[in-house]
Each structure stands twice: as C-alpha cells, then as structure tokens.
C-alpha cells in the first residue's frame, strides 16, 4: 500500500549516537517509500525563523515600483522579483508572486560557460525600506546550506553509502538558492466570486524538484501543498509548527540508482477569502560543472558509487507492492539531449520556466526550446490519434490520460 501521510523525523536524533540508528531507519523508509518528510529540530534558532517570516512577508508590501527595480528579467541570473503569474509549470501559469535569492557570487566572466550567469550577486530589496532583509536572509541561507549538506550525508548513510559520498558534487563556495513566495487566494486572484463553485487554482503545477534536497518553511496555516503517492493520489502536506518539509530531488534519485524517491508535488491556490499563503523554500545547491557522463559512470568510478543490492531490492519490492509507479511528471534528470553538464540543463530549465527572462537574455536558446516543445506536442498528438479507439469511424473521447511536463 502506498503512503497516505508524510513521516516526521527529528534531526536531533541523528546527532546522538544512541538514537542515530533509529533515525537512519526512519530516514530510509521516508526515502524509499515517500520522497517527502517533515524535519524538526533542524538547528535554526527560533528568533531567526521569526525574522525570516517577518522580513519575507514585509517584502510583498513594498511599492510595486521598488519591487520592479529588482525584477528577475533585469539580469541573466534568474535572481530577483517575479510578478504574479510570471512563471510557468506544466505548460500552465502559476498564480504566485515571488523573489528568488541566492548565495552571492561574482558576475560571470567571458571565458566562463554561459550557465555561470546563474552565479551572480542577488538583487536585494532596497535597504532604505527593509534594512534587515539582506542580513537575515544571508544568515538563513548560510545556515540552511550547512544543514542541507549534513542531511545529505545522513541520506548516504541511510542507504548504505559512505557519509562523504555526495561531497564531490559540492563546490567550496557552493551556491544555494531560496524563494519567498506569496500565493493569493482565489478571490484576490479574481478566479472566484460569490455564488461560484470553488474550483482548484494552480499555485504551482505538478513538478519534481531538480537537484538533491529542498527544505520548505510553511509560513501560514493554509493547506495547499500536496504530494502524489505511488497510486497517483494527492496527499495533503499541511503546516506543522517547528518543522521544515524536505523534498527529495531528481538528482538524488538519479545518483542513487532510483533508490531515493523523487516525488511529484503541487500547490493549490488558497480558498476564497482565506488570505494569501506564504512559504519560503530553500534549494540545496550542487556543482553545476558536474557532467552527466561522470554522474552515470558507476563502472568508471563516477557517481556516488553503487547502492548496496539489499537496499535496491527494498526499493524494487516497494514499487512492485504498489503495482508499479504512477506519476504525472516525467523524469527529466538524465543525460542526452543538448545538455552535457548540470549547469547547461539547469539553464535551459530556468529559461523554460521564465520565458520573459529567456526572451531578453537567451533568445536563441528559448527559440530552440519552443521548437522542441512544438515538435513534442505534435508527436504527442500523432500518437494520441493513432491509439484512439474508433467507434463507427469516429474517435471515442474520455478516459485518456494527460501527459504533464514539469520544469
């Protein structure tokens, strides 16, 4: 039977030799069967967490002209402010307003690969309005970076690899990223009025996170985050005080030979009149210079090493027990295509999600992506038409699954 709740783990247990084995057993279950978990006692001071919340919510109250001064499309780094409805997931507009922050890096030099544009100084809000914003979020990103790398070492141990197995994929000055997100409710969005049936609104469409791990601080008490289990059912992941929600990314699933499960998830827009939902997801960074050929070359010493057979067999039994794996999102973390490195693949994914930035800074790559998307849609339509059952010479409708693509 597939999961119907999200497990809660206590990170403090991993720091005590007497409770660490129990923690690793619980973590192994979460990795192999769920791909999501709540983590409590992570080591972030409560005072800092409250400042992160206060400064993050206050950002959205800035005058629009101030937010537009740091708009994402002003720079090729994909850092900065995104207006409501500026991002696309699963070919559909996401109803969210957000700012993307990062560990600060120098501007790319001409001799560096194009994807090094993703490393850049963050476009910070003006200190005249929010003097504490940059120091608060800089401290939070630094601490979360340290916690995420420690947690990754625990993942390695939980599946029978050395604790240092993932270390070669972290840079000495590793970039980590963070978003602060506001999801307006359906009434504020103008998608509902009195007397209407309440329908689902897309805060973020179905997707999987791309790299190793991400850590979500759910600021408000809204439900909305949902996780898809192996049967294709959507399971609520409600806010729990004192926790972060950890999601396993496609990079982790790929490097662990499919053992660590990357799980499809989405966010629904808040119900009419319930107010905006706020959240702060932190995304653990990985070296963008890593090459797909090396990641997949287990025989030649690449990747993180082969996961022990007994652990891989555990994962196989879980999938078989659930009658296979049903996902609304295709697995995209793989070699092939036009990307040789993680950096190249990441840049293309960012352009796909933020076409306004692509139009300004990467028009040739955006044109390639759109041509490929058109080709894939046409091919999908041909396959659908070829397999549609016929009745009296006319195709039957209904019962056909929808293919969904995520960033």
C-alpha positions in Angstrom: 0.0 0.0 0.0 1.4 3.4 -0.9 1.8 6.2 1.7 -1.1 8.4 2.8 0.7 10.5 5.4 4.1 12.3 5.5 6.6 11.0 8.1 8.0 13.3 10.8 11.7 12.9 11.7 13.7 14.5 14.5 17.1 15.7 13.2 18.5 16.0 16.8 18.3 12.2 17.0 21.0 12.0 14.2 23.4 13.8 16.4 23.2 11.4 19.3 25.0 8.0 18.8 22.3 6.2 20.9 19.4 7.4 18.6 21.2 7.7 15.3 20.5 4.1 14.1 16.7 4.6 14.7 16.9 7.9 12.8 18.6 6.3 9.8 16.0 3.5 9.8 13.2 6.1 9.7 15.0 8.1 7.1 15.5 5.0 4.9 11.7 4.4 5.0 11.0 8.0 4.0 13.5 7.9 1.1 12.4 4.6 -0.4 8.6 4.9 0.2 7.7 8.6 0.3 10.3 11.0 -1.1 9.0 13.6 1.3 9.3 14.2 5.1 8.9 16.7 7.9 12.1 17.5 9.8 12.0 19.0 13.2 14.8 20.3 15.5 16.8 21.3 12.4 19.1 23.7 14.3 17.7 27.1 13.1 17.2 29.5 16.1 13.6 30.4 16.5 14.4 34.1 16.6 16.0 33.8 13.2 13.0 31.8 11.8 10.6 34.6 13.0 12.8 37.3 11.4 12.8 35.3 8.1 9.0 35.2 8.3 8.6 38.9 9.2 11.0 40.2 6.5 9.7 37.8 3.9 6.0 38.9 4.3 7.0 42.5 4.5 8.7 42.3 1.1 5.4 41.9 -0.7 4.1 45.1 0.9 6.8 47.2 -0.9 5.6 49.7 -3.5 5.5 47.9 -6.9 8.0 50.4 -8.4 10.5 49.3 -5.8 9.9 45.6 -6.5 10.3 46.2 -10.2 13.7 47.7 -9.7 14.9 44.2 -8.8 12.7 42.3 -11.3 14.1 39.0 -12.4 14.2 39.9 -16.1 16.6 42.8 -15.3 19.5 40.3 -15.1 20.5 37.0 -16.7 20.9 35.2 -13.4 17.2 34.3 -12.8 17.5 36.0 -9.4 15.1 38.8 -8.3 11.4 39.6 -8.2 8.8 37.8 -10.3 5.4 39.4 -10.7 2.2 37.5 -10.2 1.7 34.9 -13.0 5.2 35.2 -14.4 6.3 31.6 -14.0 5.1 28.5 -15.9 4.9 24.9 -14.7 3.3 22.0 -16.6 2.5 24.4 -19.5 0.2 26.4 -17.2 0.7 29.8 -15.4 1.4 29.6 -11.7 -0.6 32.0 -9.6 2.2 33.2 -7.3 4.4 36.3 -6.7 7.9 35.7 -5.5 11.5 36.7 -5.1 14.5 34.4 -5.8 17.6 34.9 -3.7 20.9 33.1 -3.7 24.4 32.9 -2.2 26.1 35.9 -3.6 28.8 35.3 -6.3 30.8 37.4 -8.7 29.4 38.2 -12.2 30.4 35.7 -14.9 33.5 36.5 -17.0 33.6 36.0 -20.8 35.8 32.9 -20.6 33.3 31.0 -18.4 30.4 28.8 -19.6 27.1 30.6 -20.3 25.5 28.8 -17.4 27.8 30.6 -15.0 25.3 33.5 -15.4 23.3 31.6 -12.8 26.0 32.6 -10.3 25.7 36.3 -9.6 25.0 38.9 -6.9 21.5 38.7 -5.7 19.1 41.6 -6.5 18.3 42.5 -2.9 15.4 44.7 -1.9 16.4 48.4 -1.1 17.8 48.7 2.5 16.0 52.0 2.8 12.8 50.0 3.0 14.0 46.7 4.5 17.3 47.3 6.3 17.3 43.8 8.0 16.2 41.8 4.9 19.7 41.1 3.5 21.4 40.2 6.7 18.5 38.0 7.9 18.3 36.0 4.6 22.1 35.8 4.2 22.3 34.2 7.6 19.4 31.9 6.9 20.8 30.7 3.6 24.2 30.1 5.1 22.8 28.0 8.0 20.5 26.1 5.7 23.4 25.3 3.4 25.3 23.7 6.3 22.2 21.8 7.4 21.4 20.5 3.9 24.9 19.2 3.4 24.8 17.4 6.8 21.4 15.9 5.9 22.8 14.7 2.6 25.5 12.8 4.5 22.7 11.1 6.5 20.9 10.1 3.3 24.1 8.5 2.1 24.4 6.5 5.4 20.7 5.5 5.4 21.1 3.8 2.0 24.5 2.1 2.8 26.9 4.6 1.2 29.8 6.4 2.9 28.7 9.6 4.6 31.0 11.5 2.2 29.5 10.0 -1.0 27.9 13.2 -2.2 30.7 15.6 -1.2 32.4 15.8 -4.6 29.3 17.4 -6.0 29.5 20.4 -3.7 31.7 23.5 -4.6 33.9 25.1 -1.9 31.8 28.2 -2.3 28.6 26.3 -3.1 25.7 28.4 -4.4 22.3 27.7 -2.6 19.0 29.3 -3.6 15.8 30.3 -1.8 12.5 31.7 -2.8 10.0 33.7 -0.8 6.5 33.0 -2.3 3.1 34.6 -2.0 0.1 32.7 -3.2 -3.0 35.0 -3.3 -6.3 33.3 -2.6 -8.8 32.6 -5.4 -11.0 35.7 -4.6 -8.0 38.0 -4.7 -6.9 36.4 -8.0 -10.4 37.2 -9.5 -10.9 33.5 -10.1 -14.0 33.2 -7.8 -17.0 35.4 -6.9 -19.9 34.9 -4.6 -22.2 32.1 -5.7 -19.5 30.3 -7.8 -18.4 26.8 -7.2 -14.9 26.7 -5.7 -12.5 25.2 -8.2 -8.8 24.4 -7.9 -6.4 27.1 -8.7 -2.7 26.4 -9.7 -0.3 27.9 -7.2 2.4 25.7 -8.6 1.7 23.0 -11.1 2.8 19.3 -10.6 6.5 19.1 -10.6 9.6 17.5 -9.1 12.5 19.4 -7.6 15.6 19.1 -9.7 18.7 18.6 -7.6 19.3 16.8 -4.3 17.1 18.2 -1.5 14.9 21.2 -0.7 13.5 22.5 2.6 10.2 24.3 2.9 9.2 26.7 5.6 5.4 26.9 5.5 4.7 30.4 6.9 0.9 30.5 7.1 -1.6 27.9 8.3 -3.1 27.2 4.9 -3.3 23.7 3.4 -2.3 23.7 -0.3 0.9 21.7 -0.6 0.1 18.2 -1.9 2.3 15.2 -2.6 1.5 12.4 -5.1 1.8 8.9 -3.9 2.6 5.8 -5.9 -1.1 5.2 -6.8 -1.3 8.7 -8.2 -3.4 10.1 -5.3 -2.8 13.6 -3.9 -1.9 13.6 -0.2 -2.1 16.8 1.9 1.1 18.1 3.5 -0.3 20.6 6.0 1.9 23.0 8.0 3.3 21.7 11.3 4.8 24.1 13.7 8.6 23.8 14.2 9.2 21.7 11.1 10.6 22.1 7.6 9.2 19.9 4.7 12.0 18.1 2.9 11.6 17.0 -0.7 14.0 14.7 -2.5 15.0 15.9 -5.9 15.5 14.2 -9.3 19.3 14.5 -8.9 19.2 12.4 -5.7 17.0 9.8 -7.4 19.3 9.6 -10.4 22.6 9.3 -8.4 21.2 6.7 -6.1 20.1 4.4 -9.0 16.4 5.1 -8.3 16.5 4.2 -4.6 15.7 7.7 -3.2 12.3 8.6 -4.5 11.7 12.0 -6.1 8.0 12.7 -5.6 5.7 14.8 -7.7 4.1 17.6 -5.7 2.0 20.7 -6.3 0.5 23.7 -4.5 -3.2 24.7 -4.8 -4.3 28.3 -4.5 -5.8 29.2 -1.1 -9.6 29.1 -0.8 -11.6 32.3 -1.5 -11.4 34.8 1.4 -8.7 32.8 3.3 -6.0 35.2 2.6 -2.6 34.7 0.9 -0.4 31.7 1.6 3.3 32.4 2.2 6.2 30.0 2.1 10.0 30.0 2.0 11.5 27.1 0.1 15.3 26.6 0.3 17.0 24.7 -2.5 20.3 22.9 -1.8 22.9 23.7 -4.5 25.0 21.3 -6.4 28.1 21.9 -8.6 26.8 23.0 -12.0 30.1 21.8 -13.6 29.2 18.2 -12.9 28.9 16.2 -16.2 26.2 13.7 -16.9 28.6 11.2 -18.3 30.5 11.2 -15.0 27.3 11.1 -12.9 26.3 7.9 -14.6 29.7 6.1 -15.0 29.5 3.8 -12.0 31.9 1.3 -13.5 34.5 4.0 -14.0 34.2 5.4 -10.5 31.7 8.1 -11.3 28.6 9.0 -9.4 28.3 8.2 -5.7 29.1 4.5 -6.0 26.7 1.6 -6.3 24.0 1.4 -3.7 24.1 -2.0 -1.9 21.9 -4.6 -3.6 19.8 -5.2 -0.4 18.8 -1.6 -0.4 17.9 -1.6 -4.1 15.9 -4.8 -3.6 14.0 -3.0 -0.8 13.0 -0.3 -3.3 12.1 -2.8 -6.0 9.7 -4.6 -3.6 8.1 -1.3 -2.7 7.4 -0.5 -6.3 6.1 -4.0 -7.0 3.9 -3.9 -4.0 2.2 -0.8 -5.3 1.7 -2.2 -8.8 4.4 -0.1 -10.4 4.8 3.7 -10.2 2.3 6.2 -11.4 3.5 9.8 -11.9 2.0 12.9 -13.5 5.5 14.2 -14.2 8.2 12.6 -16.4 11.7 12.1 -15.0 13.9 14.7 -16.6 17.3 14.4 -14.8 19.2 12.4 -17.3 21.9 12.6 -19.9 21.3 13.1 -23.6 19.8 15.9 -25.5 21.7 19.2 -25.8 23.0 19.4 -22.2 26.4 18.0 -21.2 26.5 19.4 -17.7 24.1 20.1 -14.9 24.7 23.8 -15.5 23.6 23.6 -19.1 20.5 21.5 -18.2 19.6 23.9 -15.3 19.9 27.0 -17.5 17.6 25.5 -20.1 15.0 24.6 -17.4 15.1 28.1 -16.0 14.6 29.6 -19.5 11.6 27.2 -19.9 10.1 28.3 -16.6 10.8 32.1 -17.1 10.3 32.8 -20.8 10.4 36.6 -20.1 14.0 36.3 -18.9 14.7 34.0 -21.9 13.4 36.5 -24.4 15.6 39.2 -23.0 18.9 37.3 -22.3 18.7 34.0 -24.1 16.6 34.4 -27.2 18.4 31.7 -29.3 18.1 29.0 -26.5 14.4 30.0 -26.0 13.7 29.6 -29.7 15.3 26.1 -29.6 13.2 25.2 -26.5 10.0 26.4 -28.2 10.7 24.5 -31.4 11.4 21.3 -29.4 8.1 21.8 -27.4 6.2 22.3 -30.6 7.7 19.1 -32.0 6.9 17.1 -28.8 3.3 18.4 -28.8 2.8 17.4 -32.5 4.3 14.0 -31.9 2.1 13.5 -28.8 -1.0 14.5 -30.9 0.0 12.0 -33.6 0.5 9.2 -31.1 -2.8 10.0 -29.4 -4.7 10.0 -32.7 -3.1 6.7 -33.7 -4.2 4.9 -30.5 -7.6 6.4 -30.0 -10.2 3.6 -30.2 -12.6 4.0 -33.1 -16.4 3.7 -33.0 -18.3 3.9 -36.3 -15.3 5.6 -37.8 -15.1 8.4 -35.2 -12.7 8.6 -32.2 -14.1 8.0 -28.8 -13.5 10.7 -26.2 -12.7 10.4 -22.5 -10.5 8.1 -20.5 -7.2 9.2 -22.0 -4.5 10.3 -19.5 -2.9 13.7 -19.8 0.9 14.0 -20.2 2.2 16.7 -17.9 5.7 18.2 -18.2 7.3 20.0 -15.2 10.2 22.4 -15.1 
